[in-house]
């Protein structure tokens, strides 16, 4: 879910997971797909279900790019 409701737990939304992803990606610039998945799975309860919707959101916003050769996610800095 992108837009939280009054019944949503704040730490179990796409917005929160995207915050965690972007925070880590801004530090490292490139992270392996499985490493990023494990990070979200460890930090967010049931984070594996929010992983793909969050990647889709960040890709549509133009903030990340998937590198197939290295199976990694790269942060694209906006200027």
Backbone as XML, in Angstrom:
<?xml version="1.0"?>
<chain id="A" units="angstrom">
  <residue number="1" name="UNK">
    <atom name="N" x="0.843" y="-1.162" z="0.000"/>
    <atom name="CA" x="0.000" y="0.000" z="0.000"/>
    <atom name="C" x="0.894" y="1.231" z="0.000"/>
  </residue>
  <residue number="2" name="UNK">
    <atom name="N" x="0.568" y="2.174" z="-0.827"/>
    <atom name="CA" x="1.352" y="3.394" z="-0.908"/>
    <atom name="C" x="0.832" y="4.428" z="0.072"/>
  </residue>
  <residue number="3" name="UNK">
    <atom name="N" x="-0.449" y="4.659" z="0.050"/>
    <atom name="CA" x="-1.033" y="5.674" z="0.924"/>
    <atom name="C" x="-1.505" y="5.009" z="2.227"/>
  </residue>
  <residue number="4" name="UNK">
    <atom name="N" x="-0.901" y="5.397" z="3.347"/>
    <atom name="CA" x="-1.319" y="4.807" z="4.615"/>
    <atom name="C" x="-2.722" y="5.266" z="5.032"/>
  </residue>
  <residue number="5" name="UNK">
    <atom name="N" x="-3.409" y="4.413" z="5.755"/>
    <atom name="CA" x="-4.706" y="4.749" z="6.335"/>
    <atom name="C" x="-4.561" y="4.751" z="7.856"/>
  </residue>
  <residue number="6" name="UNK">
    <atom name="N" x="-5.621" y="5.032" z="8.541"/>
    <atom name="CA" x="-5.537" y="5.052" z="10.004"/>
    <atom name="C" x="-5.321" y="3.652" z="10.574"/>
  </residue>
  <residue number="7" name="UNK">
    <atom name="N" x="-5.559" y="2.626" z="9.765"/>
    <atom name="CA" x="-5.375" y="1.251" z="10.217"/>
    <atom name="C" x="-3.989" y="0.703" z="9.870"/>
  </residue>
  <residue number="8" name="UNK">
    <atom name="N" x="-3.193" y="1.451" z="9.128"/>
    <atom name="CA" x="-1.866" y="1.000" z="8.714"/>
    <atom name="C" x="-0.853" y="1.227" z="9.821"/>
  </residue>
  <residue number="9" name="UNK">
    <atom name="N" x="0.009" y="0.251" z="9.982"/>
    <atom name="CA" x="1.128" y="0.440" z="10.891"/>
    <atom name="C" x="2.183" y="1.238" z="10.134"/>
  </residue>
  <residue number="10" name="UNK">
    <atom name="N" x="2.699" y="2.327" z="10.693"/>
    <atom name="CA" x="3.620" y="3.203" z="9.957"/>
    <atom name="C" x="4.885" y="2.510" z="9.469"/>
  </residue>
  <residue number="11" name="UNK">
    <atom name="N" x="5.311" y="1.457" z="10.150"/>
    <atom name="CA" x="6.526" y="0.753" z="9.751"/>
    <atom name="C" x="6.260" y="-0.394" z="8.782"/>
  </residue>
  <residue number="12" name="UNK">
    <atom name="N" x="5.056" y="-0.496" z="8.274"/>
    <atom name="CA" x="4.720" y="-1.565" z="7.329"/>
    <atom name="C" x="4.060" y="-0.987" z="6.086"/>
  </residue>
  <residue number="13" name="UNK">
    <atom name="N" x="4.653" y="0.089" z="5.553"/>
    <atom name="CA" x="4.128" y="0.726" z="4.345"/>
    <atom name="C" x="5.233" y="0.834" z="3.304"/>
  </residue>
  <residue number="14" name="UNK">
    <atom name="N" x="4.845" y="1.034" z="2.070"/>
    <atom name="CA" x="5.794" y="1.193" z="0.969"/>
    <atom name="C" x="6.647" y="2.439" z="1.180"/>
  </residue>
  <residue number="15" name="UNK">
    <atom name="N" x="6.061" y="3.473" z="1.741"/>
    <atom name="CA" x="6.803" y="4.713" z="1.993"/>
    <atom name="C" x="7.948" y="4.463" z="2.972"/>
  </residue>
  <residue number="16" name="UNK">
    <atom name="N" x="7.702" y="3.722" z="4.024"/>
    <atom name="CA" x="8.741" y="3.433" z="5.008"/>
    <atom name="C" x="9.837" y="2.552" z="4.404"/>
  </residue>
  <residue number="17" name="UNK">
    <atom name="N" x="9.448" y="1.534" z="3.657"/>
    <atom name="CA" x="10.429" y="0.644" z="3.041"/>
    <atom name="C" x="11.259" y="1.406" z="2.005"/>
  </residue>
  <residue number="18" name="UNK">
    <atom name="N" x="10.639" y="2.322" z="1.266"/>
    <atom name="CA" x="11.404" y="3.118" z="0.298"/>
    <atom name="C" x="12.389" y="4.032" z="1.021"/>
  </residue>
  <residue number="19" name="UNK">
    <atom name="N" x="12.013" y="4.540" z="2.196"/>
    <atom name="CA" x="12.932" y="5.340" z="3.004"/>
    <atom name="C" x="14.172" y="4.526" z="3.375"/>
  </residue>
  <residue number="20" name="UNK">
    <atom name="N" x="13.960" y="3.299" z="3.844"/>
    <atom name="CA" x="15.085" y="2.436" z="4.231"/>
    <atom name="C" x="15.963" y="2.126" z="3.018"/>
  </residue>
  <residue number="21" name="UNK">
    <atom name="N" x="15.332" y="1.796" z="1.897"/>
    <atom name="CA" x="16.090" y="1.480" z="0.682"/>
    <atom name="C" x="16.923" y="2.665" z="0.215"/>
  </residue>
  <residue number="22" name="UNK">
    <atom name="N" x="16.298" y="3.831" z="0.146"/>
    <atom name="CA" x="17.012" y="5.013" z="-0.334"/>
    <atom name="C" x="18.134" y="5.421" z="0.619"/>
  </residue>
  <residue number="23" name="UNK">
    <atom name="N" x="17.902" y="5.265" z="1.901"/>
    <atom name="CA" x="18.940" y="5.586" z="2.886"/>
    <atom name="C" x="20.183" y="4.722" z="2.653"/>
  </residue>
  <residue number="24" name="UNK">
    <atom name="N" x="19.968" y="3.438" z="2.432"/>
    <atom name="CA" x="21.079" y="2.514" z="2.206"/>
    <atom name="C" x="21.716" y="2.729" z="0.828"/>
  </residue>
  <residue number="25" name="UNK">
    <atom name="N" x="20.888" y="2.964" z="-0.182"/>
    <atom name="CA" x="21.406" y="3.170" z="-1.533"/>
    <atom name="C" x="22.199" y="4.469" z="-1.652"/>
  </residue>
  <residue number="26" name="UNK">
    <atom name="N" x="21.805" y="5.488" z="-0.938"/>
    <atom name="CA" x="22.559" y="6.747" z="-0.982"/>
    <atom name="C" x="23.939" y="6.578" z="-0.365"/>
  </residue>
  <residue number="27" name="UNK">
    <atom name="N" x="24.060" y="5.681" z="0.625"/>
    <atom name="CA" x="25.361" y="5.413" z="1.234"/>
    <atom name="C" x="26.267" y="4.614" z="0.305"/>
  </residue>
  <residue number="28" name="UNK">
    <atom name="N" x="25.715" y="3.539" z="-0.270"/>
    <atom name="CA" x="26.535" y="2.580" z="-1.012"/>
    <atom name="C" x="26.488" y="2.752" z="-2.531"/>
  </residue>
  <residue number="29" name="UNK">
    <atom name="N" x="25.489" y="3.447" z="-3.057"/>
    <atom name="CA" x="25.278" y="3.685" z="-4.486"/>
    <atom name="C" x="24.799" y="2.449" z="-5.247"/>
  </residue>
  <residue number="30" name="UNK">
    <atom name="N" x="25.425" y="1.295" z="-5.019"/>
    <atom name="CA" x="25.029" y="0.061" z="-5.711"/>
    <atom name="C" x="24.951" y="-1.054" z="-4.669"/>
  </residue>
  <residue number="31" name="UNK">
    <atom name="N" x="23.839" y="-1.772" z="-4.667"/>
    <atom name="CA" x="23.644" y="-2.890" z="-3.739"/>
    <atom name="C" x="23.091" y="-4.066" z="-4.531"/>
  </residue>
  <residue number="32" name="UNK">
    <atom name="N" x="23.573" y="-5.251" z="-4.226"/>
    <atom name="CA" x="23.056" y="-6.458" z="-4.849"/>
    <atom name="C" x="21.589" y="-6.658" z="-4.516"/>
  </residue>
  <residue number="33" name="UNK">
    <atom name="N" x="20.859" y="-7.208" z="-5.466"/>
    <atom name="CA" x="19.419" y="-7.430" z="-5.295"/>
    <atom name="C" x="19.138" y="-8.261" z="-4.049"/>
  </residue>
  <residue number="34" name="UNK">
    <atom name="N" x="19.852" y="-9.363" z="-3.881"/>
    <atom name="CA" x="19.609" y="-10.238" z="-2.731"/>
    <atom name="C" x="20.014" y="-9.572" z="-1.423"/>
  </residue>
  <residue number="35" name="UNK">
    <atom name="N" x="21.057" y="-8.737" z="-1.447"/>
    <atom name="CA" x="21.469" y="-8.024" z="-0.236"/>
    <atom name="C" x="20.414" y="-7.003" z="0.180"/>
  </residue>
  <residue number="36" name="UNK">
    <atom name="N" x="19.859" y="-6.305" z="-0.802"/>
    <atom name="CA" x="18.813" y="-5.323" z="-0.513"/>
    <atom name="C" x="17.546" y="-6.017" z="0.001"/>
  </residue>
  <residue number="37" name="UNK">
    <atom name="N" x="17.215" y="-7.148" z="-0.609"/>
    <atom name="CA" x="16.055" y="-7.923" z="-0.162"/>
    <atom name="C" x="16.240" y="-8.379" z="1.286"/>
  </residue>
  <residue number="38" name="UNK">
    <atom name="N" x="17.441" y="-8.866" z="1.607"/>
    <atom name="CA" x="17.721" y="-9.332" z="2.965"/>
    <atom name="C" x="17.671" y="-8.182" z="3.964"/>
  </residue>
  <residue number="39" name="UNK">
    <atom name="N" x="18.154" y="-7.019" z="3.576"/>
    <atom name="CA" x="18.101" y="-5.846" z="4.444"/>
    <atom name="C" x="16.666" y="-5.495" z="4.807"/>
  </residue>
  <residue number="40" name="UNK">
    <atom name="N" x="15.792" y="-5.463" z="3.810"/>
    <atom name="CA" x="14.388" y="-5.130" z="4.050"/>
    <atom name="C" x="13.712" y="-6.219" z="4.872"/>
  </residue>
  <residue number="41" name="UNK">
    <atom name="N" x="14.026" y="-7.453" z="4.571"/>
    <atom name="CA" x="13.440" y="-8.576" z="5.311"/>
    <atom name="C" x="13.840" y="-8.540" z="6.783"/>
  </residue>
  <residue number="42" name="UNK">
    <atom name="N" x="15.082" y="-8.113" z="7.060"/>
    <atom name="CA" x="15.559" y="-8.035" z="8.442"/>
    <atom name="C" x="14.994" y="-6.836" z="9.196"/>
  </residue>
  <residue number="43" name="UNK">
    <atom name="N" x="14.845" y="-5.709" z="8.524"/>
    <atom name="CA" x="14.448" y="-4.474" z="9.207"/>
    <atom name="C" x="12.942" y="-4.276" z="9.326"/>
  </residue>
  <residue number="44" name="UNK">
    <atom name="N" x="12.165" y="-4.877" z="8.422"/>
    <atom name="CA" x="10.713" y="-4.661" z="8.419"/>
    <atom name="C" x="10.008" y="-6.006" z="8.559"/>
  </residue>
  <residue number="45" name="UNK">
    <atom name="N" x="9.112" y="-6.083" z="9.519"/>
    <atom name="CA" x="8.315" y="-7.291" z="9.681"/>
    <atom name="C" x="7.455" y="-7.479" z="8.431"/>
  </residue>
  <residue number="46" name="UNK">
    <atom name="N" x="7.513" y="-8.637" z="7.827"/>
    <atom name="CA" x="6.819" y="-8.957" z="6.570"/>
    <atom name="C" x="7.283" y="-8.047" z="5.434"/>
  </residue>
  <residue number="47" name="UNK">
    <atom name="N" x="8.529" y="-7.626" z="5.484"/>
    <atom name="CA" x="9.091" y="-6.744" z="4.466"/>
    <atom name="C" x="9.209" y="-7.380" z="3.093"/>
  </residue>
  <residue number="48" name="UNK">
    <atom name="N" x="9.238" y="-8.697" z="3.034"/>
    <atom name="CA" x="9.344" y="-9.371" z="1.732"/>
    <atom name="C" x="8.127" y="-9.108" z="0.856"/>
  </residue>
  <residue number="49" name="UNK">
    <atom name="N" x="6.991" y="-8.821" z="1.470"/>
    <atom name="CA" x="5.787" y="-8.529" z="0.687"/>
    <atom name="C" x="5.775" y="-7.096" z="0.157"/>
  </residue>
  <residue number="50" name="UNK">
    <atom name="N" x="6.518" y="-6.211" z="0.785"/>
    <atom name="CA" x="6.583" y="-4.813" z="0.359"/>
    <atom name="C" x="7.777" y="-4.532" z="-0.542"/>
  </residue>
  <residue number="51" name="UNK">
    <atom name="N" x="8.655" y="-5.501" z="-0.706"/>
    <atom name="CA" x="9.895" y="-5.293" z="-1.457"/>
    <atom name="C" x="9.643" y="-4.931" z="-2.920"/>
  </residue>
  <residue number="52" name="UNK">
    <atom name="N" x="8.900" y="-5.748" z="-3.633"/>
    <atom name="CA" x="8.662" y="-5.488" z="-5.061"/>
    <atom name="C" x="7.835" y="-4.231" z="-5.316"/>
  </residue>
  <residue number="53" name="UNK">
    <atom name="N" x="6.745" y="-3.984" z="-4.578"/>
    <atom name="CA" x="6.025" y="-2.725" z="-4.793"/>
    <atom name="C" x="6.911" y="-1.496" z="-4.553"/>
  </residue>
  <residue number="54" name="UNK">
    <atom name="N" x="7.811" y="-1.594" z="-3.582"/>
    <atom name="CA" x="8.713" y="-0.472" z="-3.312"/>
    <atom name="C" x="9.711" y="-0.287" z="-4.442"/>
  </residue>
  <residue number="55" name="UNK">
    <atom name="N" x="10.276" y="-1.378" z="-4.947"/>
    <atom name="CA" x="11.186" y="-1.275" z="-6.098"/>
    <atom name="C" x="10.470" y="-0.672" z="-7.294"/>
  </residue>
  <residue number="56" name="UNK">
    <atom name="N" x="9.250" y="-1.089" z="-7.530"/>
    <atom name="CA" x="8.472" y="-0.542" z="-8.644"/>
    <atom name="C" x="8.253" y="0.961" z="-8.484"/>
  </residue>
  <residue number="57" name="UNK">
    <atom name="N" x="7.904" y="1.392" z="-7.284"/>
    <atom name="CA" x="7.686" y="2.813" z="-7.021"/>
    <atom name="C" x="8.965" y="3.614" z="-7.262"/>
  </residue>
  <residue number="58" name="UNK">
    <atom name="N" x="10.078" y="3.156" z="-6.717"/>
    <atom name="CA" x="11.337" y="3.888" z="-6.868"/>
    <atom name="C" x="11.801" y="3.917" z="-8.320"/>
  </residue>
  <residue number="59" name="UNK">
    <atom name="N" x="11.553" y="2.824" z="-9.055"/>
    <atom name="CA" x="11.914" y="2.791" z="-10.474"/>
    <atom name="C" x="11.051" y="3.775" z="-11.266"/>
  </residue>
  <residue number="60" name="UNK">
    <atom name="N" x="9.762" y="3.795" z="-10.994"/>
    <atom name="CA" x="8.864" y="4.718" z="-11.690"/>
    <atom name="C" x="9.186" y="6.181" z="-11.379"/>
  </residue>
  <residue number="61" name="UNK">
    <atom name="N" x="9.688" y="6.446" z="-10.191"/>
    <atom name="CA" x="10.086" y="7.802" z="-9.830"/>
    <atom name="C" x="11.458" y="8.178" z="-10.403"/>
  </residue>
  <residue number="62" name="UNK">
    <atom name="N" x="12.142" y="7.199" z="-10.992"/>
    <atom name="CA" x="13.440" y="7.464" z="-11.603"/>
    <atom name="C" x="14.571" y="7.560" z="-10.597"/>
  </residue>
  <residue number="63" name="UNK">
    <atom name="N" x="14.420" y="6.934" z="-9.447"/>
    <atom name="CA" x="15.435" y="7.011" z="-8.407"/>
    <atom name="C" x="16.398" y="5.829" z="-8.409"/>
  </residue>
  <residue number="64" name="UNK">
    <atom name="N" x="15.989" y="4.720" z="-9.014"/>
    <atom name="CA" x="16.851" y="3.545" z="-9.057"/>
    <atom name="C" x="16.874" y="2.964" z="-10.467"/>
  </residue>
  <residue number="65" name="UNK">
    <atom name="N" x="17.879" y="2.146" z="-10.700"/>
    <atom name="CA" x="18.007" y="1.436" z="-11.970"/>
    <atom name="C" x="18.501" y="0.027" z="-11.672"/>
  </residue>
  <residue number="66" name="UNK">
    <atom name="N" x="17.962" y="-0.951" z="-12.374"/>
    <atom name="CA" x="18.373" y="-2.337" z="-12.191"/>
    <atom name="C" x="19.459" y="-2.679" z="-13.191"/>
  </residue>
  <residue number="67" name="UNK">
    <atom name="N" x="20.566" y="-3.235" z="-12.714"/>
    <atom name="CA" x="21.685" y="-3.665" z="-13.563"/>
    <atom name="C" x="21.636" y="-5.194" z="-13.660"/>
  </residue>
  <residue number="68" name="UNK">
    <atom name="N" x="21.230" y="-5.683" z="-14.839"/>
    <atom name="CA" x="21.044" y="-7.131" z="-15.016"/>
    <atom name="C" x="22.367" y="-7.896" z="-14.976"/>
  </residue>
  <residue number="69" name="UNK">
    <atom name="N" x="23.430" y="-7.315" z="-15.510"/>
    <atom name="CA" x="24.722" y="-8.025" z="-15.546"/>
    <atom name="C" x="25.223" y="-8.372" z="-14.148"/>
  </residue>
  <residue number="70" name="UNK">
    <atom name="N" x="25.061" y="-7.451" z="-13.218"/>
    <atom name="CA" x="25.553" y="-7.675" z="-11.865"/>
    <atom name="C" x="24.445" y="-8.027" z="-10.878"/>
  </residue>
  <residue number="71" name="UNK">
    <atom name="N" x="23.198" y="-8.065" z="-11.340"/>
    <atom name="CA" x="22.030" y="-8.340" z="-10.507"/>
    <atom name="C" x="22.023" y="-7.412" z="-9.290"/>
  </residue>
  <residue number="72" name="UNK">
    <atom name="N" x="22.089" y="-6.114" z="-9.580"/>
    <atom name="CA" x="22.147" y="-5.130" z="-8.503"/>
    <atom name="C" x="21.258" y="-3.934" z="-8.804"/>
  </residue>
  <residue number="73" name="UNK">
    <atom name="N" x="21.012" y="-3.166" z="-7.773"/>
    <atom name="CA" x="20.197" y="-1.954" z="-7.852"/>
    <atom name="C" x="21.136" y="-0.769" z="-7.674"/>
  </residue>
  <residue number="74" name="UNK">
    <atom name="N" x="21.018" y="0.216" z="-8.562"/>
    <atom name="CA" x="21.865" y="1.400" z="-8.498"/>
    <atom name="C" x="21.012" y="2.637" z="-8.222"/>
  </residue>
  <residue number="75" name="UNK">
    <atom name="N" x="21.505" y="3.474" z="-7.330"/>
    <atom name="CA" x="20.827" y="4.740" z="-7.008"/>
    <atom name="C" x="21.166" y="5.761" z="-8.077"/>
  </residue>
  <residue number="76" name="UNK">
    <atom name="N" x="20.143" y="6.413" z="-8.618"/>
    <atom name="CA" x="20.324" y="7.462" z="-9.614"/>
    <atom name="C" x="20.090" y="8.796" z="-8.917"/>
  </residue>
  <residue number="77" name="UNK">
    <atom name="N" x="21.137" y="9.593" z="-8.840"/>
    <atom name="CA" x="21.025" y="10.875" z="-8.147"/>
    <atom name="C" x="20.364" y="11.909" z="-9.040"/>
  </residue>
  <residue number="78" name="UNK">
    <atom name="N" x="19.354" y="12.557" z="-8.503"/>
    <atom name="CA" x="18.654" y="13.624" z="-9.218"/>
    <atom name="C" x="19.421" y="14.923" z="-9.017"/>
  </residue>
  <residue number="79" name="UNK">
    <atom name="N" x="19.519" y="15.705" z="-10.086"/>
    <atom name="CA" x="20.220" y="16.995" z="-9.992"/>
    <atom name="C" x="19.292" y="18.128" z="-10.202"/>
  </residue>
</chain>
